[in-house]
Amino acid sequence: QKLNFFTILCNRRVANAFHYNAMLSALSDSAKGRTLLLQMIEAKITPDVVTYTSLITLEMRLGNTGKAEIYLTEMKAAGLKPNVRTHSALVEGYGKRGTLDRV
């Protein structure tokens, strides 16, 4: 139901960062996250800290620390500063893997 509503918003070109971020935060698939990010950019909607934090959280949950680091790099390159939630996702992800020294 959420996906149908989101699709309607996208088709009508009224979806904004809030809508994309809500969908990103509900994902459990890495490839779908990247695809949604690219769709967002193609729609001329600028990813924000919430966007990248959602992607970082997703990748850390899946154990993809390398992909999470790529999103962190992209975030910083876009001039965005990681916030408390971003750092929490990194600490939690690295902590579960016993690699907190990477934070």
PEDALIN-V102861 format. One record per run of one state. SS is the DSSP state (h for helix, s for strand, l for the rest). FROM is the first residue (numbers start at 1). LEN is the number of residues. If there is no record, write none. Layout:
[[SS	FROM	LEN] [SS	FROM	LEN]]
//
This chain:
[[l	1	1] [h	2	10] [l	12	5] [h	17	9] [l	26	4] [h	30	13] [l	43	6] [h	49	14] [l	63	2] [h	65	13] [l	78	6] [h	84	13] [l	97	3] [h	100	3] [l	103	1]]
//
